[in-house]
Amino acid sequence: MLGPMSTDQPTAWVTIDLDAIASNVASLKERAGDAAVMAVVKGDAYGHGLVPSARAALRGGATWLGVAQMAEALELRAAGVDAPLLTWLHAPGVNFAPAVREGIDIGVPAVWEIEAVAQAARDEGRTARVQLKADTGLARNGAYGKDWDLLRDAAARLQAEGVIDVTGVFTHFAYADSPQHPTVLQQQELFRERVADAERAGLKPDVRHMSNSAATLTTPSAAWDMVRPGLSVYGLTPVPDLGDAASFGLRPAMTMAARATVVKRVPAGQGVSYGHTYVTPRETTLVDVPAGYADGVPRAASAVGPVAIEGKRFTVAGRVCMDQFVVDVGDLPVEAGAEIVLFGPGDHGEPTAQDWADAVGTISYEIVTRISSRLPRVYVGEGA
Ligand SMILES: *Cc1c(COP(=O)(O)O)cnc(C)c1O
């Protein structure tokens, strides 16, 4: 058991195993065969911390990094990460000049955007790197139907002008987590047409890519030149019904823990936390855990969230509050300062992020990504 809190021991924290990230990428690379790996580090690397996670992924063999928002791409460049980088989610009004200056690939789904990128390139006196994003059936952010033709024509014209270089063509699956779903083949077929169409228009993309984690793990035919996994980089399975993390050679990188603030003995019949939705069935020990929904512990975990104390499993008693929740540990001897593990790799009896997702009815993506940046990240492994 760890000692009582001191100023250099955080109350609640997440530990990030950088070696797990590197080895997960190595596993993904092996599955991808000849295809390169773009590690997706959007959303602060799914809550794991952008820059350290990106460096660990590169150490594991990723040769590209991908983010949704340009600010994260610029943050990586500012930290000295010079690997090829793709950013793919922008709204009108965004200033593309910094991305053009930093040689960041810009994923474009629409004519307004390729025109704005081209203008930034003219202003900067540089050629912008552009990747065309085709909508092959997700009906989300790519160029759909006839909009693809307009985007392809604009790309060919701007490339001839010398202001852009089309470095890639990409798309995204709707049903990669159900590999037998008919759209998985249909999207591959339409993507093949879009790529051929771009090439007929004189564009010569180096990287043609469509596979997120689920496709990387279950649909090798979709690997093309590069795969684009996110969740699996962090050691979580995107297809829990088809295989757990270990079965795919993945190890969860994030462990979330907190130190008990107060431990108390209460009689039978004591209501616990707001609204007294839990009432002690007998005399018991209650442990106050200093992590709540401000830290990213879902309030939906009230009465169902699993935790481990000294390797033994307990469940959140009553409601999760903003900064804390309570656990009924029965007669287990626990002292203030004891470590409570919310989730981790699962090899010391602790729950996993997948267990939390199952308990609250969501996906592990949301559990790790929403862990608040107010919680200190403690990095372990090479490069920590
Ligand atoms: C988030 C995202 C990915 C990674 O998806 P995972 O399911 O986490 O592997 C890949 N490509 C695009 C366009 C994305 O938005």
The ligand as an SDF file (V2000), in Angstrom:
LIG
                    3D

 15 15  0  0  0  0  0  0  0  0999 V2000
  -10.2180    8.5900  -35.8210 C   0  0  0  0  0  0  0  0  0  0  0  0
   -9.8750    8.2610  -37.2010 C   0  0  0  0  0  0  0  0  0  0  0  0
   -9.0210    7.1680  -37.4760 C   0  0  0  0  0  0  0  0  0  0  0  0
   -8.5940    6.1810  -36.4260 C   0  0  0  0  0  0  0  0  0  0  0  0
   -9.6960    5.3910  -36.0500 O   0  0  0  0  0  0  0  0  0  0  0  0
   -9.6010    4.2270  -34.9790 P   0  0  0  0  0  0  0  0  0  0  0  0
  -10.9130    3.5530  -35.0300 O   0  0  0  0  0  0  0  0  0  0  0  0
   -9.3390    4.8730  -33.6610 O   0  0  0  0  0  0  0  0  0  0  0  0
   -8.4730    3.3570  -35.3900 O   0  0  0  0  0  0  0  0  0  0  0  0
   -8.6170    6.9860  -38.7860 C   0  0  0  0  0  0  0  0  0  0  0  0
   -9.0240    7.8230  -39.7710 N   0  0  0  0  0  0  0  0  0  0  0  0
   -9.8670    8.8610  -39.5390 C   0  0  0  0  0  0  0  0  0  0  0  0
  -10.2950    9.7340  -40.6690 C   0  0  0  0  0  0  0  0  0  0  0  0
  -10.3250    9.1030  -38.2510 C   0  0  0  0  0  0  0  0  0  0  0  0
  -11.1740   10.1190  -38.0320 O   0  0  0  0  0  0  0  0  0  0  0  0
  1  2  1  0
  2  3  1  0
  2 14  2  0
  3  4  1  0
  3 10  2  0
  4  5  1  0
  5  6  1  0
  6  7  2  0
  6  8  1  0
  6  9  1  0
 10 11  1  0
 11 12  2  0
 12 13  1  0
 12 14  1  0
 14 15  1  0
M  END
$$$$
